[in-house]
Amino acid sequence: MPLLTRAEQVEIVCVSPDASKGVSGAALSAHLARHCKNMMITDLPTQHVGGVTNGVLSEAELPVLLSY
């Protein structure tokens, strides 16, 4: 939590088979909003199996915290 409270911006990225069914990170966002200054949620559809972690880590311009 100390890392998140000091962050200028926090982005929750949810990858799901059907992004049109709603944002799956909404509950997490509501909890973290009490601690984070600036938060955004990105909900992405699954385009193919696997590769998401590799894509995030290879294209990250800032530190990335992954949780499963």
N, CA, C and O atoms as a printed pandas DataFrame, in Angstrom:
     atom_number atom_name residue_name chain_id  residue_number  x_coord  y_coord  z_coord
0              1         N          MET        A               1    0.808   -1.200    0.000
1              2        CA          MET        A               1    0.000    0.000    0.000
2              3         C          MET        A               1    0.858    1.274    0.000
3              4         O          MET        A               1    0.466    2.250   -0.640
4              5         N          PRO        A               2    1.994    1.310    0.679
5              6        CA          PRO        A               2    2.811    2.533    0.660
6              7         C          PRO        A               2    3.224    2.935   -0.762
7              8         O          PRO        A               2    3.291    4.123   -1.077
8              9         N          LEU        A               3    3.495    1.963   -1.601
9             10        CA          LEU        A               3    3.860    2.251   -2.989
10            11         C          LEU        A               3    2.701    2.920   -3.720
11            12         O          LEU        A               3    2.911    3.880   -4.461
12            13         N          LEU        A               4    1.491    2.429   -3.521
13            14        CA          LEU        A               4    0.323    2.992   -4.205
14            15         C          LEU        A               4   -0.029    4.388   -3.702
15            16         O          LEU        A               4   -0.414    5.249   -4.493
16            17         N          THR        A               5    0.095    4.618   -2.418
17            18        CA          THR        A               5   -0.271    5.933   -1.885
18            19         C          THR        A               5    0.675    7.028   -2.360
19            20         O          THR        A               5    0.288    8.195   -2.425
20            21         N          ARG        A               6    1.914    6.665   -2.694
21            22        CA          ARG        A               6    2.873    7.654   -3.192
22            23         C          ARG        A               6    2.838    7.823   -4.704
23            24         O          ARG        A               6    3.439    8.762   -5.226
24            25         N          ALA        A               7    2.158    6.949   -5.413
25            26        CA          ALA        A               7    2.113    7.002   -6.873
26            27         C          ALA        A               7    1.311    8.206   -7.350
27            28         O          ALA        A               7    0.272    8.531   -6.776
28            29         N          GLU        A               8    1.788    8.862   -8.393
29            30        CA          GLU        A               8    1.046    9.985   -8.981
30            31         C          GLU        A               8   -0.171    9.501   -9.746
31            32         O          GLU        A               8   -1.180   10.202   -9.822
32            33         N          GLN        A               9   -0.082    8.303  -10.316
33            34        CA          GLN        A               9   -1.205    7.743  -11.058
34            35         C          GLN        A               9   -1.157    6.227  -10.947
35            36         O          GLN        A               9   -0.082    5.629  -10.990
36            37         N          VAL        A              10   -2.329    5.605  -10.802
37            38        CA          VAL        A              10   -2.457    4.157  -10.748
38            39         C          VAL        A              10   -3.439    3.742  -11.830
39            40         O          VAL        A              10   -4.525    4.310  -11.947
40            41         N          GLU        A              11   -3.052    2.752  -12.616
41            42        CA          GLU        A              11   -3.943    2.245  -13.663
42            43         C          GLU        A              11   -4.208    0.777  -13.408
43            44         O          GLU        A              11   -3.280   -0.021  -13.274
44            45         N          ILE        A              12   -5.478    0.428  -13.341
45            46        CA          ILE        A              12   -5.899   -0.960  -13.209
46            47         C          ILE        A              12   -6.250   -1.439  -14.610
47            48         O          ILE        A              12   -7.117   -0.862  -15.266
48            49         N          VAL        A              13   -5.585   -2.482  -15.067
49            50        CA          VAL        A              13   -5.854   -3.038  -16.390
50            51         C          VAL        A              13   -6.439   -4.427  -16.201
51            52         O          VAL        A              13   -5.800   -5.309  -15.626
52            53         N          CYS        A              14   -7.661   -4.615  -16.690
53            54        CA          CYS        A              14   -8.335   -5.904  -16.591
54            55         C          CYS        A              14   -8.470   -6.479  -17.994
55            56         O          CYS        A              14   -8.972   -5.815  -18.902
56            57         N          VAL        A              15   -8.023   -7.705  -18.163
57            58        CA          VAL        A              15   -8.120   -8.380  -19.451
58            59         C          VAL        A              15   -9.118   -9.512  -19.282
59            60         O          VAL        A              15   -8.913  -10.424  -18.482
60            61         N          SER        A              16  -10.210   -9.441  -20.053
61            62        CA          SER        A              16  -11.269  -10.438  -19.917
62            63         C          SER        A              16  -11.787  -10.840  -21.299
63            64         O          SER        A              16  -11.617  -10.101  -22.269
64            65         N          PRO        A              17  -12.420  -12.017  -21.385
65            66        CA          PRO        A              17  -12.926  -12.476  -22.677
66            67         C          PRO        A              17  -13.968  -11.553  -23.299
67            68         O          PRO        A              17  -14.054  -11.463  -24.524
68            69         N          ASP        A              18  -14.758  -10.866  -22.480
69            70        CA          ASP        A              18  -15.808   -9.994  -23.017
70            71         C          ASP        A              18  -15.824   -8.678  -22.251
71            72         O          ASP        A              18  -16.489   -8.565  -21.221
72            73         N          ALA        A              19  -15.098   -7.686  -22.748
73            74        CA          ALA        A              19  -14.990   -6.388  -22.068
74            75         C          ALA        A              19  -16.300   -5.625  -22.060
75            76         O          ALA        A              19  -16.459   -4.692  -21.273
76            77         N          SER        A              20  -17.249   -5.998  -22.920
77            78        CA          SER        A              20  -18.526   -5.275  -22.980
78            79         C          SER        A              20  -19.437   -5.602  -21.803
79            80         O          SER        A              20  -20.440   -4.915  -21.608
80            81         N          LYS        A              21  -19.126   -6.618  -21.020
81            82        CA          LYS        A              21  -19.982   -7.013  -19.896
82            83         C          LYS        A              21  -19.739   -6.195  -18.642
83            84         O          LYS        A              21  -20.326   -6.487  -17.601
84            85         N          GLY        A              22  -18.904   -5.194  -18.710
85            86        CA          GLY        A              22  -18.662   -4.353  -17.546
86            87         C          GLY        A              22  -17.213   -4.409  -17.119
87            88         O          GLY        A              22  -16.460   -5.305  -17.500
88            89         N          VAL        A              23  -16.851   -3.443  -16.330
89            90        CA          VAL        A              23  -15.477   -3.331  -15.883
90            91         C          VAL        A              23  -15.265   -4.240  -14.686
91            92         O          VAL        A              23  -15.870   -4.034  -13.634
92            93         N          SER        A              24  -14.420   -5.232  -14.835
93            94        CA          SER        A              24  -14.210   -6.188  -13.755
94            95         C          SER        A              24  -13.347   -5.624  -12.634
95            96         O          SER        A              24  -13.286   -6.216  -11.557
96            97         N          GLY        A              25  -12.679   -4.498  -12.857
97            98        CA          GLY        A              25  -11.839   -3.907  -11.831
98            99         C          GLY        A              25  -12.549   -2.860  -10.999
99           100         O          GLY        A              25  -11.903   -2.150  -10.228
100          101         N          ALA        A              26  -13.859   -2.745  -11.132
101          102        CA          ALA        A              26  -14.598   -1.695  -10.432
102          103         C          ALA        A              26  -14.505   -1.827   -8.913
103          104         O          ALA        A              26  -14.343   -0.823   -8.218
104          105         N          ALA        A              27  -14.605   -3.039   -8.392
105          106        CA          ALA        A              27  -14.534   -3.234   -6.939
106          107         C          ALA        A              27  -13.139   -2.890   -6.421
107          108         O          ALA        A              27  -13.003   -2.260   -5.373
108          109         N          LEU        A              28  -12.116   -3.298   -7.147
109          110        CA          LEU        A              28  -10.747   -2.970   -6.753
110          111         C          LEU        A              28  -10.521   -1.468   -6.808
111          112         O          LEU        A              28   -9.872   -0.902   -5.928
112          113         N          SER        A              29  -11.048   -0.828   -7.826
113          114        CA          SER        A              29  -10.909    0.616   -7.975
114          115         C          SER        A              29  -11.564    1.356   -6.816
115          116         O          SER        A              29  -11.000    2.318   -6.295
116          117         N          ALA        A              30  -12.740    0.915   -6.416
117          118        CA          ALA        A              30  -13.439    1.566   -5.301
118          119         C          ALA        A              30  -12.616    1.470   -4.021
119          120         O          ALA        A              30  -12.557    2.423   -3.244
120          121         N          HIS        A              31  -11.992    0.340   -3.806
121          122        CA          HIS        A              31  -11.156    0.170   -2.608
122          123         C          HIS        A              31   -9.904    1.046   -2.683
123          124         O          HIS        A              31   -9.575    1.744   -1.724
124          125         N          LEU        A              32   -9.213    1.011   -3.811
125          126        CA          LEU        A              32   -7.959    1.751   -3.932
126          127         C          LEU        A              32   -8.155    3.256   -4.039
127          128         O          LEU        A              32   -7.235    4.015   -3.730
128          129         N          ALA        A              33   -9.321    3.704   -4.465
129          130        CA          ALA        A              33   -9.585    5.138   -4.617
130          131         C          ALA        A              33   -9.444    5.880   -3.292
131          132         O          ALA        A              33   -9.189    7.084   -3.278
132          133         N          ARG        A              34   -9.607    5.173   -2.191
133          134        CA          ARG        A              34   -9.444    5.805   -0.877
134          135         C          ARG        A              34   -7.983    6.103   -0.569
135          136         O          ARG        A              34   -7.681    6.900    0.319
136          137         N          HIS        A              35   -7.078    5.464   -1.300
137          138        CA          HIS        A              35   -5.652    5.581   -1.007
138          139         C          HIS        A              35   -4.841    6.229   -2.125
139          140         O          HIS        A              35   -3.745    6.731   -1.874
140          141         N          CYS        A              36   -5.351    6.229   -3.336
141          142        CA          CYS        A              36   -4.603    6.706   -4.505
142          143         C          CYS        A              36   -5.117    8.061   -4.963
143          144         O          CYS        A              36   -6.317    8.334   -4.924
144          145         N          LYS        A              37   -4.185    8.906   -5.397
145          146        CA          LYS        A              37   -4.540   10.249   -5.843
146          147         C          LYS        A              37   -5.298   10.246   -7.170
147          148         O          LYS        A              37   -6.345   10.880   -7.296
148          149         N          ASN        A              38   -4.770    9.539   -8.140
149          150        CA          ASN        A              38   -5.303    9.572   -9.492
150          151         C          ASN        A              38   -5.374    8.143  -10.008
151          152         O          ASN        A              38   -4.346    7.482  -10.160
152          153         N          MET        A              39   -6.587    7.664  -10.279
153          154        CA          MET        A              39   -6.755    6.284  -10.686
154          155         C          MET        A              39   -7.580    6.177  -11.951
155          156         O          MET        A              39   -8.506    6.957  -12.178
156          157         N          MET        A              40   -7.227    5.191  -12.777
157          158        CA          MET        A              40   -8.021    4.914  -13.967
158          159         C          MET        A              40   -8.108    3.410  -14.171
159          160         O          MET        A              40   -7.223    2.661  -13.758
160          161         N          ILE        A              41   -9.192    2.977  -14.819
161          162        CA          ILE        A              41   -9.403    1.560  -15.116
162          163         C          ILE        A              41   -9.432    1.395  -16.629
163          164         O          ILE        A              41  -10.099    2.147  -17.339
164          165         N          THR        A              42   -8.705    0.407  -17.101
165          166        CA          THR        A              42   -8.743    0.055  -18.513
166          167         C          THR        A              42   -9.183   -1.395  -18.595
167          168         O          THR        A              42   -8.547   -2.270  -18.006
168          169         N          ASP        A              43  -10.255   -1.660  -19.312
169          170        CA          ASP        A              43  -10.774   -3.012  -19.472
170          171         C          ASP        A              43  -10.557   -3.417  -20.916
171          172         O          ASP        A              43  -11.110   -2.797  -21.824
172          173         N          LEU        A              44   -9.765   -4.441  -21.135
173          174        CA          LEU        A              44   -9.416   -4.866  -22.484
174          175         C          LEU        A              44   -9.963   -6.257  -22.770
175          176         O          LEU        A              44   -9.944   -7.121  -21.894
176          177         N          PRO        A              45  -10.449   -6.483  -23.984
177          178        CA          PRO        A              45  -10.882   -7.838  -24.343
178          179         C          PRO        A              45   -9.664   -8.717  -24.626
179          180         O          PRO        A              45   -8.621   -8.232  -25.065
180          181         N          THR        A              46   -9.814  -10.003  -24.371
181          182        CA          THR        A              46   -8.758  -10.951  -24.693
182          183         C          THR        A              46   -8.735  -11.134  -26.202
183          184         O          THR        A              46   -9.746  -11.498  -26.802
184          185         N          GLN        A              47   -7.598  -10.885  -26.811
185          186        CA          GLN        A              47   -7.494  -11.045  -28.259
186          187         C          GLN        A              47   -6.964  -12.425  -28.625
187          188         O          GLN        A              47   -7.343  -12.978  -29.657
188          189         N          HIS        A              48   -6.114  -12.971  -27.812
189          190        CA          HIS        A              48   -5.613  -14.319  -28.005
190          191         C          HIS        A              48   -5.098  -14.821  -26.653
191          192         O          HIS        A              48   -4.785  -14.028  -25.765
192          193         N          VAL        A              49   -5.018  -16.114  -26.513
193          194        CA          VAL        A              49   -4.604  -16.687  -25.227
194          195         C          VAL        A              49   -3.124  -16.456  -25.024
195          196         O          VAL        A              49   -2.321  -16.702  -25.924
196          197         N          GLY        A              50   -2.749  -15.971  -23.807
197          198        CA          GLY        A              50   -1.348  -15.760  -23.464
198          199         C          GLY        A              50   -0.797  -14.461  -24.036
199          200         O          GLY        A              50   -1.453  -13.797  -24.839
200          201         N          GLY        A              51    0.377  -14.116  -23.628
201          202        CA          GLY        A              51    1.063  -12.954  -24.178
202          203         C          GLY        A              51    0.763  -11.644  -23.493
203          204         O          GLY        A              51    1.477  -10.668  -23.724
204          205         N          VAL        A              52   -0.258  -11.572  -22.662
205          206        CA          VAL        A              52   -0.626  -10.315  -22.016
206          207         C          VAL        A              52    0.486   -9.862  -21.078
207          208         O          VAL        A              52    0.916   -8.709  -21.126
208          209         N          THR        A              53    0.945  -10.764  -20.233
209          210        CA          THR        A              53    2.017  -10.418  -19.301
210          211         C          THR        A              53    3.268   -9.990  -20.047
211          212         O          THR        A              53    3.900   -8.995  -19.693
212          213         N          ASN        A              54    3.620  -10.731  -21.066
213          214        CA          ASN        A              54    4.792  -10.403  -21.864
214          215         C          ASN        A              54    4.643   -9.025  -22.500
215          216         O          ASN        A              54    5.595   -8.244  -22.508
216          217         N          GLY        A              55    3.470   -8.720  -23.031
217          218        CA          GLY        A              55    3.226   -7.418  -23.648
218          219         C          GLY        A              55    3.322   -6.271  -22.661
219          220         O          GLY        A              55    3.918   -5.235  -22.959
220          221         N          VAL        A              56    2.737   -6.453  -21.488
221          222        CA          VAL        A              56    2.775   -5.404  -20.465
222          223         C          VAL        A              56    4.205   -5.147  -20.021
223          224         O          VAL        A              56    4.639   -3.999  -19.923
224          225         N          LEU        A              57    4.932   -6.220  -19.754
225          226        CA          LEU        A              57    6.294   -6.063  -19.256
226          227         C          LEU        A              57    7.250   -5.530  -20.317
227          228         O          LEU        A              57    8.169   -4.776  -19.996
228          229         N          SER        A              58    7.046   -5.908  -21.562
229          230        CA          SER        A              58    7.971   -5.460  -22.607
230          231         C          SER        A              58    7.716   -4.028  -23.045
231          232         O          SER        A              58    8.619   -3.380  -23.574
232          233         N          GLU        A              59    6.498   -3.514  -22.837
233          234        CA          GLU        A              59    6.160   -2.173  -23.284
234          235         C          GLU        A              59    6.020   -1.170  -22.143
235          236         O          GLU        A              59    5.714   -0.002  -22.383
236          237         N          ALA        A              60    6.239   -1.610  -20.909
237          238        CA          ALA        A              60    6.054   -0.731  -19.750
238          239         C          ALA        A              60    7.125    0.364  -19.733
239          240         O          ALA        A              60    8.318    0.104  -19.890
240          241         N          GLU        A              61    6.656    1.581  -19.538
241          242        CA          GLU        A              61    7.562    2.719  -19.420
242          243         C          GLU        A              61    7.794    3.086  -17.961
243          244         O          GLU        A              61    8.689    3.866  -17.638
244          245         N          LEU        A              62    6.973    2.510  -17.081
245          246        CA          LEU        A              62    7.041    2.748  -15.637
246          247         C          LEU        A              62    7.039    1.414  -14.926
247          248         O          LEU        A              62    6.751    0.393  -15.551
248          249         N          PRO        A              63    7.350    1.384  -13.638
249          250        CA          PRO        A              63    7.280    0.131  -12.890
250          251         C          PRO        A              63    5.870   -0.464  -12.950
251          252         O          PRO        A              63    4.879    0.267  -12.939
252          253         N          VAL        A              64    5.792   -1.784  -13.012
253          254        CA          VAL        A              64    4.527   -2.489  -13.132
254          255         C          VAL        A              64    4.394   -3.469  -11.970
255          256         O          VAL        A              64    5.324   -4.223  -11.681
256          257         N          LEU        A              65    3.242   -3.459  -11.307
257          258        CA          LEU        A              65    2.934   -4.412  -10.262
258          259         C          LEU        A              65    1.871   -5.348  -10.816
259          260         O          LEU        A              65    0.767   -4.908  -11.138
260          261         N          LEU        A              66    2.187   -6.629  -10.932
261          262        CA          LEU        A              66    1.232   -7.611  -11.432
262          263         C          LEU        A              66    0.747   -8.453  -10.267
263          264         O          LEU        A              66    1.521   -8.839   -9.391
264          265         N          SER        A              67   -0.553   -8.732  -10.273
265          266        CA          SER        A              67   -1.137   -9.551   -9.221
266          267         C          SER        A              67   -2.129  -10.513   -9.849
267          268         O          SER        A              67   -2.832  -10.168  -10.799
268          269         N          TYR        A              68   -2.177  -11.705   -9.319
269          270        CA          TYR        A              68   -3.099  -12.703   -9.842
270          271         C          TYR        A              68   -3.906  -13.281   -8.730
271          272         O          TYR        A              68   -4.749  -14.147   -8.964
